Amino acid sequence: MTDILGALIVLLDKMPVIPAGFLAALAGLLVSHERKKRLDLERRHEQLRKDFDEFINEILQKKSSQSEKKEV
């Protein structure tokens, strides 16, 4: 994506007049890309949170089962 943006910047630099529609399309592309990145990060964060909660629950279950064995 950054290669494409770099090429577009070079192209825009060489154009004497930049069509408004082109700028609007470029802005839409950038917004869409950033939104997708943010959603991907949110999904990964949520998955990490679930995995961490499962890990903590496993540890707590093992500790509780060990303490029950010691009492018996």
HUHUFEN-V440025 format. One record per backbone hydrogen bond with DSSP energy under -0.5 kcal/mol. CO is the residue of the C=O (numbers start at 1). NH is the residue of the N-H. If there is no record, write none. Layout:
co/nh
CO/NH
CO/NH
//
This chain:
co/nh
1/5
2/6
3/7
4/8
5/9
6/10
7/11
8/12
9/13
10/14
11/15
12/15
17/19
19/23
20/24
21/25
22/26
23/27
24/28
25/29
26/30
27/31
28/32
29/33
30/34
31/35
32/36
33/37
34/38
35/39
36/40
37/41
38/42
39/43
40/44
41/45
42/46
43/47
44/48
45/49
46/50
47/51
48/52
49/53
50/54
51/55
52/56
53/57
54/58
55/59
56/60
57/61
58/62
59/63
60/64
61/65
62/66
63/67
64/68
65/69
66/70
67/71
68/72
//
